[in-house]
């Protein structure tokens, strides 16, 4: 079911959209996945798994990731919503 998209376009999976948003912001900040893991105080390979859509982060993880990216959490979530609405 596709409640939020009245145009009939397919929406991007939320975990895939989250990973894409984190990747875009990380690359904009010129950070490696390992560097963001460290900044966000996450286990090694966490960002890799999140960006690939294999791991769904906790609320605390999201807050630490946003802080590590030096962006407001709201901006990260806005970008996820933008990407979710794009046709895949």
C-alpha positions, 0 to 999 in steps of 0.5 A: 500500500502506498498511502503517501504517494498519490501519483502512483510512483514507486517509493524508495524503501525507507531503509534504502532512503536512509542509507542514501541520505547518510551516504550523500551527507557523508560524502558531502562532508568528505568522510569515510564510512570508518571516520563517520563510525568513529565520529558517531561512536558506532561499531566498525562497519555500522555505517556501511551496513546502514548505507546498504540498507542491511541495518536499521539504526536506533533513534540514538544511532540516528542522533549520533550519526547526525551529530557526526555529520554535523547536520541537524537531525531534522535535516537528515530526516528531511533528506530521507523523506525527499529520497523516499518520494523519488521514483526508484 
